[in-house]
Amino acid sequence: GQEFQEFLLTKLINAEYACYKAEKFAKLE
């Protein structure tokens, strides 16, 4: 349903954001 779709979208965005942060953090070192 609608709620499940939003849940998946949120998970996807969180995963991409985590990857982005990890990438920036790796370049920092």
C-alpha positions, 0 to 999 in steps of 0.5 A: 500500500501507500505507507509501505511505498513511503517506507521503502522510499525512506529506506532507499534515501537513508541508504544513499545518504549513508553512502554519501556520508561514508564517502565524504568521511573516507575522503576526509582521512 
